[in-house]
Amino acid sequence: MNILLLGANGQVGHELLEPLRDLGEVTAATRDGRLVGGDACLRVDLADAESLRHALTQSNAQVIVNAAAYTAVDQAEDEPDQADAINHRALAIIGEWAARYAARVVHYSTDYVFDGKSEQPWREDDASAPLGVYGRSKLDGENALRASGAEHLILRTAWVYAARGKNFLRTMLRLAGERDELRVVNDQIGAPTPAHWIAEYTVAMLERMVQKPEQEREAAFGTYHLTASMRCSWFEFAEAIFEEAKAAGLLDRVPRVLPIATSEYPTPARRPAFSVLDNAKLARIFDLHMRPWREGLKEVIGQVASARSSGEIS
Ligand SMILES: NC(=O)c1ccc[n+]([C@@H]2O[C@H](COP(=O)([O-])OP(=O)(O)OC[C@H]3O[C@@H](n4cnc5c(N)ncnc54)[C@H](OP(=O)(O)O)[C@@H]3O)[C@@H](O)[C@H]2O)c1
């Protein structure tokens, strides 16, 4: 099976690279044609239709895994066309190509398609109502892929982090070395989800998809929520990060963390207050059960500790 992995240097893309190789021949693609570590790979710019079509044709893919995205949520408010090109219009091109050549598409989306005004975990078919440009562009991308007629899995996740890349955990670890006190938002609720879990569950879904009888397989394509189980606020996540990092010997001292309201930390893009996604469909259709976010945190802190001791990341 030929697999094209778009966005192979992102948090999720990087974690997908090795496990996808167990499923088939992987062509990795990044914006600069280089993988983390320096190896050459396919170069692709999702904002450039010709570049994207060329990559699709070159790869001769039977499965396209799209981990690339415009993810700068605040910057998107000033760059709506760029966000739309990468998160929406590229999906129309990928979908069209996949439908024509009977390829399947795995695509990632976000809790930001919802407005966060709920107290119940969001289900796949709940009404979407994005609060900002990023969420709107991701929702438009989902819809373009659905409309293409290509067989697809849209996996909505949230609060993604990893031992590398730009994320909340890495920011907290850096700030811990610089400040005695941090103020962190306590009224946004979600489920921090490690990128390596997203990769692991994606591969498991693809494996189980192949094992399903044809009729069941067709019904199994569609949209799924895929996040860690349980929930917390950013403030609670920060406290847990410092606790685990201290226990792992990553921090000598832990800063004081003060809970604040979103209104005390204004950002260009509004964020959903309640981002918890319901993973029940994933369990029902694929018998895959998400684990609590705190377990994921321990694993990622372990990865940070071993990467630091081997000098891989600072
Ligand atoms: N991060 C989160 O908290 C979060 C939450 C919910 C859902 N998601 C979704 O999960 C998926 C994976 O997110 P992530 O956290 O792994 O994102 P990420 O770390 O920001 O990685 C995104 C990757 O996309 C690449 N990319 C951006 N624009 C591109 C372009 N024009 N052409 C080619 N590649 C381009 C980036 O390349 P460069 O390395 O060159 O910039 C980067 O490697 C995305 O669909 C995202 O919307 C993420």
The ligand as an SDF file (V2000), in Angstrom:
LIG
                    3D

 48 52  0  0  0  0  0  0  0  0999 V2000
   -2.1290   21.6050   17.8310 N   0  0  0  0  0  0  0  0  0  0  0  0
   -3.3310   21.4530   18.3840 C   0  0  0  0  0  0  0  0  0  0  0  0
   -3.5520   21.7650   19.5640 O   0  0  0  0  0  0  0  0  0  0  0  0
   -4.4730   20.8950   17.5680 C   0  0  0  0  0  0  0  0  0  0  0  0
   -5.7440   20.8380   18.1780 C   0  0  0  0  0  0  0  0  0  0  0  0
   -6.8060   20.3060   17.4440 C   0  0  0  0  0  0  0  0  0  0  0  0
   -6.5920   19.8270   16.1660 C   0  0  0  0  0  0  0  0  0  0  0  0
   -5.3700   19.9180   15.6040 N   0  0  0  0  0  0  0  0  0  0  0  0
   -5.2140   19.4420   14.2250 C   0  0  0  0  0  0  0  0  0  0  0  0
   -4.3340   18.3360   14.2300 O   0  0  0  0  0  0  0  0  0  0  0  0
   -3.5740   18.3130   13.0400 C   0  0  0  0  0  0  0  0  0  0  0  0
   -2.1000   18.2380   13.3550 C   0  0  0  0  0  0  0  0  0  0  0  0
   -1.7370   19.3700   14.1400 O   0  0  0  0  0  0  0  0  0  0  0  0
   -0.2760   19.5580   14.7420 P   0  0  0  0  0  0  0  0  0  0  0  0
   -0.4390   20.0330   16.1270 O   0  0  0  0  0  0  0  0  0  0  0  0
    0.5520   18.3630   14.4550 O   0  0  0  0  0  0  0  0  0  0  0  0
    0.2060   20.7990   13.8490 O   0  0  0  0  0  0  0  0  0  0  0  0
    1.6480   21.4290   13.6880 P   0  0  0  0  0  0  0  0  0  0  0  0
    2.5980   20.8340   14.6670 O   0  0  0  0  0  0  0  0  0  0  0  0
    1.4690   22.9020   13.6180 O   0  0  0  0  0  0  0  0  0  0  0  0
    2.0840   20.8780   12.2640 O   0  0  0  0  0  0  0  0  0  0  0  0
    1.4590   21.3020   11.1020 C   0  0  0  0  0  0  0  0  0  0  0  0
    2.4090   20.9980    9.9530 C   0  0  0  0  0  0  0  0  0  0  0  0
    1.7930   21.4810    8.7630 O   0  0  0  0  0  0  0  0  0  0  0  0
    2.7910   22.0300    7.9670 C   0  0  0  0  0  0  0  0  0  0  0  0
    2.2890   23.0380    7.0500 N   0  0  0  0  0  0  0  0  0  0  0  0
    1.7080   24.2110    7.3670 C   0  0  0  0  0  0  0  0  0  0  0  0
    1.4390   24.9010    6.2440 N   0  0  0  0  0  0  0  0  0  0  0  0
    1.8610   24.1250    5.2190 C   0  0  0  0  0  0  0  0  0  0  0  0
    1.8680   24.3020    3.8150 C   0  0  0  0  0  0  0  0  0  0  0  0
    1.4080   25.4070    3.2270 N   0  0  0  0  0  0  0  0  0  0  0  0
    2.3660   23.3130    3.0630 N   0  0  0  0  0  0  0  0  0  0  0  0
    2.8860   22.2040    3.6320 C   0  0  0  0  0  0  0  0  0  0  0  0
    2.8960   21.9790    4.9450 N   0  0  0  0  0  0  0  0  0  0  0  0
    2.3920   22.9460    5.7280 C   0  0  0  0  0  0  0  0  0  0  0  0
    3.7620   22.6750    8.9350 C   0  0  0  0  0  0  0  0  0  0  0  0
    4.9850   22.8180    8.2610 O   0  0  0  0  0  0  0  0  0  0  0  0
    6.2020   23.6710    8.8400 P   0  0  0  0  0  0  0  0  0  0  0  0
    6.8380   22.7350    9.8260 O   0  0  0  0  0  0  0  0  0  0  0  0
    7.0440   23.9420    7.6410 O   0  0  0  0  0  0  0  0  0  0  0  0
    5.5780   24.8960    9.4470 O   0  0  0  0  0  0  0  0  0  0  0  0
    3.7650   21.6930   10.0820 C   0  0  0  0  0  0  0  0  0  0  0  0
    4.8120   20.7480    9.9480 O   0  0  0  0  0  0  0  0  0  0  0  0
   -3.9830   19.5640   12.2520 C   0  0  0  0  0  0  0  0  0  0  0  0
   -4.9780   19.2110   11.3240 O   0  0  0  0  0  0  0  0  0  0  0  0
   -4.5910   20.4670   13.3090 C   0  0  0  0  0  0  0  0  0  0  0  0
   -5.5460   21.3470   12.7500 O   0  0  0  0  0  0  0  0  0  0  0  0
   -4.2890   20.4200   16.2910 C   0  0  0  0  0  0  0  0  0  0  0  0
  1  2  1  0
  2  3  2  0
  2  4  1  0
  4  5  1  0
  4 48  2  0
  5  6  2  0
  6  7  1  0
  7  8  2  0
  8  9  1  0
  8 48  1  0
  9 10  1  0
  9 46  1  0
 10 11  1  0
 11 12  1  0
 11 44  1  0
 12 13  1  0
 13 14  1  0
 14 15  2  0
 14 16  1  0
 14 17  1  0
 17 18  1  0
 18 19  2  0
 18 20  1  0
 18 21  1  0
 21 22  1  0
 22 23  1  0
 23 24  1  0
 23 42  1  0
 24 25  1  0
 25 26  1  0
 25 36  1  0
 26 27  1  0
 26 35  1  0
 27 28  2  0
 28 29  1  0
 29 30  1  0
 29 35  2  0
 30 31  1  0
 30 32  2  0
 32 33  1  0
 33 34  2  0
 34 35  1  0
 36 37  1  0
 36 42  1  0
 37 38  1  0
 38 39  2  0
 38 40  1  0
 38 41  1  0
 42 43  1  0
 44 45  1  0
 44 46  1  0
 46 47  1  0
M  CHG  2   8   1  16  -1
M  END
$$$$
